[in-house]
Amino acid sequence: QVQLVESGGGLVQAGGSLRLSCAASGSIFSVNGMAWYRQAPGKQRELVAAITSGGSTNYADSVKGRFTISRTNAKNTFYLQMNSLKPEDTAVYYCNADIKTTAWDTTTRYWGQGTQVTVSS
């Protein structure tokens, strides 16, 4: 059983910062790509940032220069540092990770439960 547990969401004023964490636990052989998505009320879930096992990253245009995704492979944990937050960043943020539970297993994408980020103006 694999679980992704997010933490770090909350309420912050515009211009402030938050750091989200996502920890993968359970029967894990390897963790490949990891990503953060968000979903605002009435909108579709959208990709915010992603990072490969080799450390390559990509970001949504709306967060470039403000958000940074990183990972600690030894701890199967990754992060989203969010700076200069704007009210339009308000959403539920979800992490996902592509995980193999054994060497011969196929890769499965797991999702966290989501954490609320609210940015007040």
C-alpha positions in Angstrom: 0.0 0.0 0.0 1.4 3.4 -1.0 0.3 6.7 0.4 1.0 10.3 -0.4 0.5 12.7 2.4 0.5 16.4 1.8 1.1 19.1 4.4 1.8 22.9 4.6 -1.4 24.4 3.2 -3.2 27.3 4.9 -4.2 30.9 4.7 -1.8 33.6 3.7 -1.9 37.2 2.6 -1.1 38.2 -0.9 2.7 38.5 -1.3 3.3 35.9 1.3 4.9 32.4 1.1 4.0 28.8 1.8 5.8 25.6 1.5 3.9 22.4 0.6 5.3 19.0 1.3 4.3 15.6 -0.1 5.7 12.4 1.5 5.4 9.0 -0.1 5.3 6.0 2.2 4.6 2.3 2.0 6.0 -0.4 -0.1 8.1 1.6 -2.5 10.8 0.4 -4.9 11.3 3.6 -6.8 9.8 7.0 -7.3 10.0 8.5 -10.8 8.2 11.7 -11.7 6.5 13.8 -9.1 4.2 16.7 -9.7 1.9 19.3 -8.0 -1.6 20.1 -9.5 -4.2 22.5 -8.3 -7.9 22.9 -8.6 -9.8 26.1 -8.0 -13.6 26.1 -7.5 -15.4 25.7 -10.8 -12.2 25.1 -12.7 -10.4 22.1 -14.0 -7.4 20.6 -12.3 -4.2 22.0 -13.7 -0.5 21.2 -13.6 1.5 23.6 -11.4 5.0 22.0 -11.5 6.7 18.7 -12.1 10.1 17.2 -11.5 11.7 14.1 -12.9 13.8 11.6 -11.0 16.8 13.3 -12.5 15.8 16.7 -11.2 14.5 18.3 -14.4 11.6 20.6 -13.7 8.8 22.4 -15.6 6.3 24.9 -14.4 3.0 26.4 -15.5 3.5 29.9 -17.0 1.4 31.4 -14.2 3.8 30.3 -11.5 7.2 30.6 -13.2 9.6 32.6 -11.1 7.4 32.4 -8.0 7.2 28.6 -7.3 10.0 26.1 -6.9 9.5 22.3 -6.9 12.2 20.1 -5.3 12.6 16.6 -4.1 14.6 14.6 -1.5 15.0 11.2 -3.1 16.3 9.5 0.1 13.1 10.5 1.9 10.7 10.0 -1.0 9.5 13.5 -0.3 9.0 16.5 -2.5 8.1 20.1 -2.0 6.6 23.1 -3.5 7.9 26.5 -2.3 5.4 29.2 -3.2 6.5 32.8 -3.0 4.8 36.0 -4.0 1.4 34.4 -3.7 -1.6 35.9 -5.4 -5.3 35.5 -4.7 -5.6 33.6 -8.0 -3.3 30.9 -6.5 -6.1 30.0 -4.2 -7.0 26.3 -4.8 -6.7 22.8 -3.5 -3.2 21.6 -4.2 -2.7 17.9 -5.0 0.6 16.0 -5.3 1.2 12.9 -7.4 4.0 10.5 -7.9 4.8 7.7 -10.3 5.8 4.8 -8.2 7.0 1.2 -8.7 6.4 -1.0 -5.7 8.7 -3.8 -6.9 11.5 -4.0 -9.5 9.2 -5.9 -11.9 6.1 -3.8 -11.3 4.7 -1.3 -13.7 4.7 2.3 -12.7 1.5 3.5 -11.0 0.5 7.1 -10.4 -0.6 7.9 -6.9 -2.3 11.0 -5.6 -2.4 12.8 -2.3 -5.6 13.9 -0.6 -5.2 17.5 -1.4 -4.4 20.6 0.8 -6.2 23.9 0.7 -4.2 27.1 -0.1 -6.1 30.3 0.4 -4.5 33.7 -0.5 -6.3 36.7 0.7 -6.1 40.1 -1.0 
